Amino acid sequence: MALTRCGLLVEKAEKLAQLYARHRDWTVVEEKWLNERFDERSTRGSSQTIYRALSSRFNTAGKSLPAISRLPSVFEQCETSRDKAQVLYFYLIEDDPLVKYAVHRYVKRLQETGVDGLGFEQETVERILNEFHYDDGSEYDYAESTTRRWGEGLRSVMREIDVLETQQALRGQVPNIGTIPLLVASGYSWETHGDDWLSQPTGWLYLFQPEQYWESLAERLSEHPSWEASGIHGGLRLQPTEDTYGWADQVEGDE
């Protein structure tokens, strides 16, 4: 239930990525984070809670997402805080099974009923959570107050990635996607599905892009120098020109 403790925390996550890129040692990073209060928390305990949540997200991510040491460069190339949030959103999904499940359910709703399926009322969130089962077969079983905080956390994430417009909004929209989140979402899809990724672009779906948007997204992607387009048997094929995330300039010392 990490989402009850912290959302995307864009600025803090960016600071943590910078610390790791500089020191390349999580023991050193944790010590500096706690001693120098990079997250500006008043107590060591609350600072450690944030550190554990954010570092877990970075450590859980595999090769399907940019390496942590590349994230400072990725963030530098983002044009807005929304772009950074949309990048961090993928690390949250990879780290948190409950968030991933909820996103999958909302993607299905988007595909079945369009944007009207993106309703984030607490009642809707709770219905989705109540259908979740863990690997051992056990069901979702948390206190009402915890579930309410989790719903608030999910809505805060949706606001940061531009699915919900305002603090009061409960009905979602198709978010705008900048160049860098598009590259990450596409790279994630490519690494997950390989050559067939365009038939089910998971990264685009996670950012709630319905099928009628895919052609436009593919065109934008094909215009970026790190991706190339080709036609096979009348079908479009899109793939990275070299390293999937080679467009993210490697910071000093990266290999």
C-alpha positions in Angstrom: 0.0 0.0 0.0 2.9 2.3 -0.7 0.6 4.7 -2.6 -1.0 5.7 0.7 2.4 7.0 1.8 3.6 8.9 -1.3 2.6 9.6 -4.9 5.0 10.3 -7.7 6.8 13.1 -5.8 8.5 14.4 -9.0 11.0 16.8 -7.5 12.1 14.4 -4.8 12.4 11.5 -7.2 14.5 13.6 -9.5 16.8 14.5 -6.6 17.2 10.9 -5.7 18.0 9.9 -9.3 20.7 12.7 -9.3 22.2 11.4 -6.1 22.4 7.9 -7.4 23.9 9.0 -10.7 26.5 10.9 -8.8 27.5 8.2 -6.2 26.4 4.9 -7.8 26.1 3.3 -4.4 22.7 3.0 -2.6 24.3 2.9 0.8 25.9 6.3 0.2 22.8 7.7 -1.4 20.6 6.6 1.6 23.1 8.1 4.1 23.1 11.5 2.2 19.4 11.5 1.7 18.7 11.0 5.4 21.5 13.2 6.8 21.0 16.1 4.4 17.2 15.9 4.3 17.0 16.2 0.5 13.2 15.6 0.7 12.9 18.4 3.3 11.1 16.1 5.8 11.1 17.2 9.4 12.0 13.8 10.9 14.4 11.0 9.9 11.6 8.5 10.0 9.4 10.3 7.5 12.4 10.9 5.3 13.3 7.2 5.3 9.7 6.3 4.4 10.0 8.5 1.3 13.4 7.1 0.5 12.3 3.5 0.7 9.3 4.1 -1.5 11.2 5.9 -4.3 14.3 3.8 -4.2 12.1 0.7 -4.5 10.5 2.0 -7.7 13.9 2.7 -9.2 15.4 -0.6 -8.2 12.4 -2.7 -9.3 12.6 -1.4 -12.9 14.4 -3.7 -15.3 15.7 -3.0 -18.8 12.3 -2.1 -20.1 12.8 1.4 -18.6 15.8 3.8 -18.7 18.5 2.9 -16.2 18.6 5.0 -13.1 21.9 6.5 -14.0 20.3 7.9 -17.2 17.3 9.4 -15.4 18.9 12.8 -14.7 19.5 13.2 -18.5 15.9 12.0 -19.2 14.5 14.6 -16.8 16.7 17.4 -18.2 15.1 16.7 -21.6 11.6 16.8 -20.3 9.8 20.1 -21.1 7.3 20.1 -18.2 6.8 18.6 -14.8 3.9 16.6 -16.4 6.5 15.0 -18.7 8.6 14.0 -15.7 5.6 12.6 -13.9 4.6 10.5 -16.9 8.1 9.0 -17.0 8.0 8.3 -13.2 4.6 6.8 -13.6 6.1 3.8 -15.4 8.5 3.1 -12.5 5.5 3.2 -10.1 3.6 0.7 -12.3 6.5 -1.7 -12.4 7.0 -1.6 -8.7 3.4 -1.7 -7.4 1.2 -4.7 -8.4 -1.9 -3.0 -7.0 -1.3 0.2 -9.1 -0.6 -2.0 -12.2 -3.8 -3.9 -11.6 -5.9 -0.7 -11.3 -4.3 0.7 -14.5 -5.0 -2.5 -16.4 -8.6 -2.3 -15.3 -8.9 1.4 -16.4 -7.2 0.6 -19.7 -9.8 -2.1 -20.3 -12.6 0.4 -19.4 -11.1 2.9 -21.9 -11.1 0.3 -24.6 -14.6 -0.8 -24.0 -16.4 2.5 -23.3 -14.0 5.2 -24.4 -13.0 8.1 -22.2 -16.3 7.7 -20.2 -14.6 4.7 -18.6 -12.1 6.9 -16.9 -14.1 7.6 -13.8 -12.0 7.9 -10.6 -14.8 8.3 -8.1 -13.9 6.6 -4.8 -16.7 4.1 -5.3 -15.3 3.0 -8.7 -11.8 2.7 -7.3 -13.1 0.5 -4.5 -15.0 -1.8 -6.8 -11.8 -2.3 -8.8 -9.7 -3.0 -5.7 -12.3 -5.4 -4.4 -11.8 -7.6 -7.5 -8.0 -7.8 -6.9 -6.4 -11.1 -5.9 -2.9 -11.7 -4.8 -0.8 -14.6 -6.2 -1.6 -16.8 -3.2 -5.4 -16.3 -3.9 -6.0 -14.0 -1.0 -8.3 -11.0 -1.7 -7.8 -7.3 -1.1 -8.5 -6.7 2.5 -7.7 -3.3 4.0 -9.4 -0.9 6.3 -11.8 1.6 4.8 -9.6 4.5 5.8 -6.6 2.9 4.1 -8.6 2.2 1.0 -9.7 5.9 1.0 -6.1 7.1 1.2 -5.1 4.7 -1.6 -7.9 6.2 -3.8 -6.6 9.7 -3.0 -3.1 8.6 -3.9 -4.3 7.2 -7.2 -6.1 10.4 -8.1 -3.1 12.4 -7.2 -1.0 10.3 -9.7 -3.7 10.8 -12.3 -3.6 14.5 -11.8 0.1 14.7 -12.2 0.1 12.7 -15.5 -2.7 14.9 -16.8 -5.6 12.4 -16.7 -7.5 14.4 -14.1 -7.4 18.2 -14.7 -8.1 19.6 -11.2 -8.1 18.7 -7.5 -11.9 18.3 -7.7 -12.1 16.4 -11.0 -13.1 12.8 -11.0 -13.8 12.2 -14.7 -10.6 11.5 -16.6 -9.4 12.6 -20.0 -6.9 11.5 -22.6 -3.6 13.1 -21.5 -1.3 15.0 -23.7 2.1 13.3 -24.1 5.4 15.1 -24.6 8.3 13.8 -26.6 10.2 12.2 -23.8 7.2 10.3 -22.2 6.4 9.2 -25.8 9.9 7.8 -26.2 9.8 6.1 -22.8 6.3 4.6 -23.4 7.3 3.4 -26.8 10.6 2.0 -25.5 8.8 0.2 -22.7 6.4 -1.3 -25.2 9.2 -2.4 -27.5 11.2 -4.0 -24.7 8.1 -5.8 -23.5 6.7 -7.1 -26.8 9.5 -6.8 -29.4 8.6 -6.5 -33.1 4.9 -6.9 -32.5 4.6 -4.1 -30.0 2.5 -1.8 -32.3 -0.4 -4.3 -32.2 -0.7 -3.8 -28.5 1.4 -0.7 -27.4 1.3 -1.3 -23.7 3.1 1.9 -22.9 0.7 4.0 -24.8 -2.3 2.2 -23.2 -0.9 2.8 -19.8 -1.0 6.5 -20.6 -4.6 6.1 -21.7 -4.1 6.7 -25.4 -7.1 5.1 -27.3 -6.5 3.3 -30.6 -7.6 6.3 -32.7 -4.5 8.2 -31.4 -2.0 5.5 -32.3 -1.4 6.5 -35.9 -0.6 10.1 -34.8 1.8 8.8 -32.0 3.5 6.4 -34.5 4.0 9.3 -36.9 5.6 11.4 -34.1 7.8 8.6 -33.0 9.0 7.8 -36.6 10.1 11.4 -36.9 12.5 11.1 -34.0 16.1 10.2 -34.9 16.3 7.4 -32.4 13.5 5.4 -34.1 13.1 4.2 -37.6 10.0 3.1 -39.5 9.7 0.5 -42.2 6.9 -1.3 -44.0 6.6 -5.1 -44.0 3.9 -6.7 -46.1 2.0 -3.5 -46.0 2.2 -3.1 -42.3 4.2 -0.5 -40.3 7.1 -1.5 -38.3 8.8 0.8 -35.8 11.9 0.0 -33.8 14.8 1.8 -32.1 17.7 2.6 -34.4 20.2 1.3 -31.8 20.0 1.2 -28.0 16.3 1.6 -27.0 17.2 4.5 -24.6 20.3 5.7 -26.4 18.6 9.0 -26.9 19.2 9.6 -23.2 22.7 11.0 -23.1 24.7 8.9 -20.7 25.9 10.8 -17.7 29.6 10.8 -16.8 30.7 7.4 -15.7 27.8 5.5 -17.2 28.6 2.4 -19.2 
